[in-house]
Amino acid sequence: MARADIKTADGLRRAFVDFFAAREHTVVPSASLIPFDPSIMFTVAGMVPFKPYFVGEETAPYNRAVSVQKCVRAGGKHNDLDDVGRTKRHLVFFEMLGNFSFGDYFKEKAIPWGWELATEVFGFDGDQLWITVHESDDEAEQIWHDVVGVPMSRIQRLGDKDNFWQMGDVGPCGPCSEIHIDRGSAFGPDGGPLNDPKGDRFLEFWNLVFMQYNQAGDGSRTRLPRPSIDTGAGFERILTLVQGVDSIWETDLLSPLIDTGRRLSGAEYKIGDYEHRPSFSLRVLAEHARSSMMMINDGVFPSNEGRGYVLRRIIRRAVRHAYLLGCEKLVMPSLVETSLGIMKSAYPELATNSDFILGVITREEEKFRATLRNGLTILEDEMA
């Protein structure tokens, strides 16, 4: 059973950070959604701001770190935009929980801490947790079984596709170990993660990456002199489990936005119905309003190229769905105001920037609605 104080988004963030701060991790504020790394359009994972430390370009000012990182996956290689609203899990904007070791502790601490976090902070029943390790990782399996006490019957070995992580074709890489929670027979057959490739029943919620190799251009790997730890978890996914709801859309981060969308449109919302078109549109409105708000807050503005074009597509996709719901008046400002009320406690700069954010959103929606009213042809990729 999850502790009462983590049943809210704000409480869960605090509990996670406090857990690792008590274990001598430096609390590192979220970096911007606009990364320093020119190879990616947005910050797509919690480890992105720490990449220079992992690849040895810079020396980390701390040996241990914990963060709740703002992330966007839209545009480029990492793109979940078209899946938003169609599934229980996909978001453009999300937060990633992470704890990191830069040549300090390794598997011997990361694994027990991951278990302690899952069972004592998140409140998950240890008997419902399954572990996957890389097929070659005897050490991780031994720690899970001998130190943590997980029965061998709930530890499974998987190959590179599922349990090996690399930053790119060259650079630090290593095996990973994942913690999965068994959601019960209503979500699929028994047999552990090995028997559930989609992860519907055995939902992965925590990933420990053991960066112990450096991969060369020819694919060969040598051991790193100072192995590191990169662990991460999607905040919204864990919040779904902690709050005991069916999907991200019923959490306290997004359900108020769906309620706002319902009020503005008069549309019916059916929880868990992914074939019902009005419900799909309401989910898109909720997610895209929140994503747009966070992107504008970090300095992304609508334009016809790069990040700005991605933002413009997101806003226009939302407005298109508002049209499908019969909304003839502006919807994005009200949705953003709802999200501001939810997110400003975690990101106080949202309150400072609220008027500016609302101004950008309002102008962009007005501009696109004028285009629609004038009957101009809209490119299919803008309407998808």
NUSEZA-951834 format. One record per residue (C-alpha): residue in one letter; residue number from 1; x, y, z. Coordinates in nm, 2 decimals, decimal comma. Layout:
res	n	c1	c2	c3
a	NUM	X	Y	Z $
...
end
This chain:
res	n	c1	c2	c3
m	1	0,00	0,00	0,00 $
a	2	0,14	0,34	-0,10 $
r	3	0,20	0,60	0,17 $
a	4	-0,08	0,86	0,19 $
d	5	0,17	1,14	0,13 $
i	6	0,27	1,01	-0,21 $
k	7	-0,08	0,98	-0,34 $
t	8	-0,04	1,32	-0,51 $
a	9	0,20	1,41	-0,79 $
d	10	0,37	1,67	-0,57 $
g	11	0,40	1,42	-0,28 $
l	12	0,55	1,15	-0,50 $
r	13	0,81	1,39	-0,65 $
r	14	0,91	1,50	-0,30 $
a	15	0,93	1,14	-0,16 $
f	16	1,15	1,03	-0,45 $
v	17	1,39	1,32	-0,42 $
d	18	1,40	1,29	-0,04 $
f	19	1,48	0,92	-0,06 $
f	20	1,80	0,97	-0,25 $
a	21	1,89	1,30	-0,09 $
a	22	1,90	1,10	0,24 $
r	23	2,15	0,87	0,07 $
e	24	2,40	1,15	-0,01 $
h	25	2,28	1,24	-0,36 $
t	26	2,30	1,60	-0,48 $
v	27	1,95	1,72	-0,58 $
v	28	1,99	1,86	-0,93 $
p	29	1,71	2,08	-1,06 $
s	30	1,56	1,98	-1,40 $
a	31	1,75	2,11	-1,70 $
s	32	1,57	2,29	-1,98 $
l	33	1,37	2,10	-2,25 $
i	34	1,62	2,26	-2,49 $
p	35	1,93	2,04	-2,46 $
f	36	2,30	2,14	-2,50 $
d	37	2,34	1,83	-2,71 $
p	38	2,30	1,93	-3,08 $
s	39	2,22	1,57	-3,18 $
i	40	1,87	1,58	-3,03 $
m	41	1,59	1,83	-3,06 $
f	42	1,46	1,80	-2,70 $
t	43	1,57	1,66	-2,37 $
v	44	1,44	1,31	-2,41 $
a	45	1,56	1,14	-2,09 $
g	46	1,68	1,21	-1,74 $
m	47	2,04	1,13	-1,83 $
v	48	2,07	1,38	-2,11 $
p	49	2,20	1,67	-1,89 $
f	50	2,46	1,43	-1,74 $
k	51	2,58	1,30	-2,07 $
p	52	2,92	1,49	-2,06 $
y	53	3,00	1,32	-1,73 $
f	54	2,91	0,97	-1,86 $
v	55	3,12	1,01	-2,18 $
g	56	3,41	1,17	-1,99 $
e	57	3,40	1,51	-2,16 $
e	58	3,36	1,68	-1,82 $
t	59	3,42	1,59	-1,46 $
a	60	3,10	1,58	-1,26 $
p	61	3,09	1,83	-0,96 $
y	62	2,93	1,55	-0,75 $
n	63	2,96	1,17	-0,74 $
r	64	2,58	1,11	-0,69 $
a	65	2,28	1,29	-0,82 $
v	66	1,90	1,27	-0,81 $
s	67	1,67	1,46	-1,04 $
v	68	1,32	1,49	-1,17 $
q	69	1,38	1,59	-1,54 $
k	70	1,14	1,75	-1,78 $
c	71	1,13	1,56	-2,11 $
v	72	0,97	1,59	-2,45 $
r	73	0,95	1,31	-2,71 $
a	74	0,82	1,47	-3,04 $
g	75	1,01	1,52	-3,36 $
g	76	1,33	1,33	-3,47 $
k	77	1,41	0,98	-3,36 $
h	78	1,22	1,00	-3,03 $
n	79	0,86	1,08	-3,13 $
d	80	0,55	0,98	-2,94 $
l	81	0,33	1,26	-3,08 $
d	82	0,10	1,05	-3,31 $
d	83	0,04	0,79	-3,03 $
v	84	-0,09	1,05	-2,78 $
g	85	-0,46	0,99	-2,68 $
r	86	-0,46	0,64	-2,85 $
t	87	-0,30	0,45	-2,56 $
k	88	-0,29	0,45	-2,18 $
r	89	0,08	0,56	-2,16 $
h	90	0,21	0,78	-2,44 $
l	91	0,28	1,15	-2,37 $
v	92	0,47	1,42	-2,55 $
f	93	0,58	1,59	-2,23 $
f	94	0,66	1,38	-1,93 $
e	95	0,89	1,38	-1,63 $
m	96	1,16	1,13	-1,56 $
l	97	1,28	1,03	-1,21 $
g	98	1,64	0,94	-1,20 $
n	99	1,93	0,86	-0,96 $
f	100	2,29	0,86	-1,09 $
s	101	2,63	0,75	-0,98 $
f	102	2,94	0,89	-1,16 $
g	103	3,20	0,63	-1,08 $
d	104	3,08	0,60	-0,72 $
y	105	2,85	0,32	-0,62 $
f	106	2,75	0,04	-0,86 $
k	107	2,52	-0,26	-0,86 $
e	108	2,58	-0,34	-0,50 $
k	109	2,39	-0,02	-0,39 $
a	110	2,17	0,06	-0,69 $
i	111	1,98	-0,27	-0,68 $
p	112	1,89	-0,28	-0,31 $
w	113	1,80	0,09	-0,32 $
g	114	1,57	0,03	-0,62 $
w	115	1,39	-0,24	-0,43 $
e	116	1,37	-0,03	-0,11 $
l	117	1,22	0,26	-0,31 $
a	118	0,97	0,04	-0,48 $
t	119	0,85	-0,14	-0,17 $
e	120	0,89	0,11	0,11 $
v	121	0,84	0,44	-0,07 $
f	122	0,61	0,36	-0,36 $
g	123	0,44	0,09	-0,14 $
f	124	0,44	-0,19	-0,39 $
d	125	0,40	-0,55	-0,27 $
g	126	0,73	-0,72	-0,31 $
d	127	0,55	-1,05	-0,40 $
q	128	0,41	-0,87	-0,71 $
l	129	0,74	-0,76	-0,84 $
w	130	0,94	-0,94	-1,11 $
i	131	1,30	-0,87	-1,21 $
t	132	1,46	-0,89	-1,55 $
v	133	1,84	-0,89	-1,60 $
h	134	2,06	-0,92	-1,90 $
e	135	2,13	-1,28	-2,00 $
s	136	2,50	-1,23	-1,93 $
d	137	2,47	-1,05	-1,60 $
d	138	2,53	-1,31	-1,33 $
e	139	2,63	-1,04	-1,08 $
a	140	2,30	-0,85	-1,10 $
e	141	2,10	-1,18	-1,07 $
q	142	2,31	-1,28	-0,76 $
i	143	2,24	-0,94	-0,59 $
w	144	1,87	-0,96	-0,66 $
h	145	1,85	-1,31	-0,52 $
d	146	2,11	-1,33	-0,24 $
v	147	2,11	-0,97	-0,11 $
v	148	1,75	-0,85	-0,18 $
g	149	1,59	-1,19	-0,15 $
v	150	1,39	-1,21	-0,47 $
p	151	1,30	-1,57	-0,55 $
m	152	1,48	-1,71	-0,86 $
s	153	1,13	-1,79	-1,00 $
r	154	1,07	-1,42	-1,04 $
i	155	1,40	-1,33	-1,20 $
q	156	1,42	-1,36	-1,57 $
r	157	1,71	-1,32	-1,82 $
l	158	1,65	-1,13	-2,14 $
g	159	1,88	-1,04	-2,44 $
d	160	2,02	-0,72	-2,58 $
k	161	1,69	-0,60	-2,72 $
d	162	1,53	-0,57	-2,38 $
n	163	1,81	-0,55	-2,13 $
f	164	2,11	-0,38	-2,28 $
w	165	2,14	0,00	-2,31 $
q	166	2,37	0,22	-2,51 $
m	167	2,38	0,59	-2,57 $
g	168	2,46	0,56	-2,93 $
d	169	2,67	0,36	-3,18 $
v	170	2,98	0,45	-2,98 $
g	171	3,03	0,54	-2,61 $
p	172	2,93	0,42	-2,27 $
c	173	2,69	0,13	-2,25 $
g	174	2,59	-0,17	-2,04 $
p	175	2,34	-0,42	-1,93 $
c	176	2,03	-0,31	-1,75 $
s	177	1,79	-0,46	-1,50 $
e	178	1,42	-0,37	-1,48 $
i	179	1,16	-0,40	-1,21 $
h	180	0,81	-0,50	-1,33 $
i	181	0,49	-0,51	-1,13 $
d	182	0,23	-0,79	-1,19 $
r	183	-0,10	-0,61	-1,24 $
g	184	-0,30	-0,94	-1,23 $
s	185	-0,47	-1,19	-1,45 $
a	186	-0,71	-0,92	-1,58 $
f	187	-0,42	-0,78	-1,78 $
g	188	-0,30	-1,10	-1,94 $
p	189	-0,16	-1,45	-1,89 $
d	190	0,10	-1,54	-1,62 $
g	191	0,46	-1,62	-1,70 $
g	192	0,65	-1,30	-1,61 $
p	193	0,78	-1,03	-1,84 $
l	194	0,93	-1,29	-2,07 $
n	195	0,57	-1,40	-2,16 $
d	196	0,44	-1,04	-2,19 $
p	197	0,63	-0,85	-2,46 $
k	198	0,38	-0,56	-2,46 $
g	199	0,41	-0,52	-2,08 $
d	200	0,04	-0,50	-2,02 $
r	201	0,03	-0,73	-1,72 $
f	202	0,40	-0,71	-1,61 $
l	203	0,45	-0,34	-1,63 $
e	204	0,81	-0,22	-1,62 $
f	205	0,84	0,09	-1,40 $
w	206	1,21	0,11	-1,30 $
n	207	1,52	0,06	-1,51 $
l	208	1,87	0,04	-1,37 $
v	209	2,14	0,08	-1,63 $
f	210	2,49	-0,04	-1,54 $
m	211	2,73	0,15	-1,76 $
q	212	3,03	-0,07	-1,74 $
y	213	3,16	-0,08	-2,10 $
n	214	3,27	0,16	-2,37 $
q	215	3,18	0,07	-2,72 $
a	216	3,41	0,15	-3,01 $
g	217	3,31	0,22	-3,37 $
d	218	3,38	-0,14	-3,47 $
g	219	3,13	-0,26	-3,21 $
s	220	3,40	-0,39	-2,97 $
r	221	3,36	-0,32	-2,60 $
t	222	3,61	-0,25	-2,33 $
r	223	3,54	-0,22	-1,95 $
l	224	3,52	0,13	-1,82 $
p	225	3,77	0,21	-1,54 $
r	226	3,49	0,37	-1,33 $
p	227	3,15	0,21	-1,40 $
s	228	2,85	0,43	-1,34 $
i	229	2,48	0,41	-1,27 $
d	230	2,19	0,56	-1,47 $
t	231	1,85	0,47	-1,34 $
g	232	1,52	0,61	-1,46 $
a	233	1,15	0,58	-1,44 $
g	234	0,86	0,76	-1,61 $
f	235	0,70	0,97	-1,33 $
e	236	0,35	0,95	-1,48 $
r	237	0,37	0,57	-1,50 $
i	238	0,46	0,53	-1,14 $
l	239	0,19	0,79	-1,04 $
t	240	-0,07	0,57	-1,22 $
l	241	0,03	0,27	-1,01 $
v	242	0,05	0,47	-0,69 $
q	243	-0,29	0,63	-0,74 $
g	244	-0,44	0,30	-0,84 $
v	245	-0,59	0,43	-1,16 $
d	246	-0,62	0,26	-1,50 $
s	247	-0,40	0,50	-1,70 $
i	248	-0,21	0,83	-1,70 $
w	249	-0,54	1,01	-1,80 $
e	250	-0,70	0,94	-1,46 $
t	251	-0,41	1,08	-1,26 $
d	252	-0,42	1,42	-1,08 $
l	253	-0,19	1,56	-1,35 $
l	254	-0,42	1,51	-1,64 $
s	255	-0,78	1,43	-1,53 $
p	256	-0,85	1,80	-1,44 $
l	257	-0,76	1,90	-1,79 $
i	258	-0,99	1,64	-1,94 $
d	259	-1,26	1,78	-1,71 $
t	260	-1,19	2,13	-1,84 $
g	261	-1,21	2,00	-2,20 $
r	262	-1,55	1,83	-2,12 $
r	263	-1,68	2,16	-1,98 $
l	264	-1,56	2,36	-2,28 $
s	265	-1,69	2,12	-2,54 $
g	266	-1,99	1,94	-2,38 $
a	267	-1,84	1,62	-2,50 $
e	268	-1,88	1,29	-2,32 $
y	269	-1,57	1,12	-2,19 $
k	270	-1,55	0,75	-2,15 $
i	271	-1,27	0,62	-1,92 $
g	272	-1,07	0,34	-2,08 $
d	273	-1,24	0,36	-2,42 $
y	274	-0,98	0,41	-2,69 $
e	275	-1,22	0,37	-2,98 $
h	276	-1,45	0,65	-2,87 $
r	277	-1,36	0,95	-3,08 $
p	278	-1,46	1,23	-2,84 $
s	279	-1,26	1,07	-2,56 $
f	280	-0,96	1,05	-2,79 $
s	281	-0,99	1,42	-2,87 $
l	282	-1,03	1,52	-2,51 $
r	283	-0,71	1,33	-2,42 $
v	284	-0,52	1,50	-2,71 $
l	285	-0,64	1,84	-2,58 $
a	286	-0,53	1,77	-2,23 $
e	287	-0,19	1,64	-2,32 $
h	288	-0,11	1,90	-2,59 $
a	289	-0,21	2,19	-2,37 $
r	290	0,03	2,07	-2,10 $
s	291	0,31	2,00	-2,34 $
s	292	0,27	2,34	-2,51 $
m	293	0,28	2,52	-2,18 $
m	294	0,60	2,34	-2,07 $
m	295	0,77	2,40	-2,40 $
i	296	0,69	2,77	-2,42 $
n	297	0,80	2,80	-2,06 $
d	298	1,15	2,68	-2,16 $
g	299	1,18	2,91	-2,45 $
v	300	1,03	2,72	-2,75 $
f	301	0,80	2,94	-2,96 $
p	302	0,58	2,85	-3,26 $
s	303	0,76	2,88	-3,59 $
n	304	0,80	2,70	-3,92 $
e	305	1,13	2,51	-3,84 $
g	306	1,29	2,30	-3,58 $
r	307	1,15	2,29	-3,23 $
g	308	0,92	2,58	-3,31 $
y	309	0,76	2,38	-3,58 $
v	310	0,70	2,08	-3,35 $
l	311	0,53	2,31	-3,10 $
r	312	0,32	2,46	-3,38 $
r	313	0,21	2,11	-3,49 $
i	314	0,12	2,02	-3,13 $
i	315	-0,09	2,34	-3,08 $
r	316	-0,26	2,30	-3,42 $
r	317	-0,33	1,93	-3,36 $
a	318	-0,50	2,03	-3,04 $
v	319	-0,71	2,30	-3,21 $
r	320	-0,81	2,05	-3,48 $
h	321	-0,94	1,82	-3,22 $
a	322	-1,13	2,11	-3,05 $
y	323	-1,30	2,17	-3,39 $
l	324	-1,39	1,80	-3,41 $
l	325	-1,56	1,84	-3,07 $
g	326	-1,75	2,14	-3,19 $
c	327	-1,56	2,41	-2,99 $
e	328	-1,60	2,73	-3,18 $
k	329	-1,43	2,95	-2,91 $
l	330	-1,07	2,94	-2,79 $
v	331	-0,99	2,63	-2,57 $
m	332	-0,62	2,63	-2,52 $
p	333	-0,60	2,92	-2,27 $
s	334	-0,84	2,76	-2,03 $
l	335	-0,67	2,43	-2,06 $
v	336	-0,33	2,58	-2,00 $
e	337	-0,47	2,77	-1,69 $
t	338	-0,58	2,44	-1,55 $
s	339	-0,24	2,29	-1,60 $
l	340	-0,06	2,59	-1,46 $
g	341	-0,26	2,54	-1,14 $
i	342	-0,14	2,18	-1,12 $
m	343	0,23	2,22	-1,22 $
k	344	0,33	2,55	-1,07 $
s	345	0,41	2,40	-0,73 $
a	346	0,68	2,18	-0,89 $
y	347	0,79	2,44	-1,14 $
p	348	0,74	2,79	-0,98 $
e	349	0,87	2,97	-1,29 $
l	350	0,54	2,87	-1,45 $
a	351	0,36	3,12	-1,22 $
t	352	0,61	3,39	-1,31 $
n	353	0,58	3,32	-1,69 $
s	354	0,20	3,25	-1,69 $
d	355	0,09	3,57	-1,87 $
f	356	0,35	3,53	-2,14 $
i	357	0,27	3,16	-2,19 $
l	358	-0,10	3,23	-2,22 $
g	359	-0,03	3,51	-2,47 $
v	360	0,17	3,29	-2,70 $
i	361	-0,09	3,01	-2,68 $
t	362	-0,38	3,25	-2,74 $
r	363	-0,22	3,41	-3,04 $
e	364	-0,13	3,08	-3,20 $
e	365	-0,48	2,94	-3,16 $
e	366	-0,64	3,26	-3,29 $
k	367	-0,41	3,25	-3,59 $
f	368	-0,48	2,89	-3,68 $
r	369	-0,86	2,93	-3,62 $
a	370	-0,85	3,22	-3,87 $
t	371	-0,68	3,00	-4,12 $
l	372	-0,95	2,73	-4,07 $
r	373	-1,22	2,98	-4,11 $
n	374	-1,08	3,12	-4,43 $
g	375	-1,10	2,77	-4,57 $
l	376	-0,73	2,74	-4,66 $
t	377	-0,59	2,40	-4,74 $
i	378	-0,42	2,25	-4,43 $
l	379	-0,14	2,00	-4,48 $
e	380	-0,23	1,65	-4,37 $
d	381	0,08	1,63	-4,14 $
e	382	-0,04	1,94	-3,95 $
m	383	-0,38	1,78	-3,89 $
a	384	-0,27	1,43	-3,80 $
end
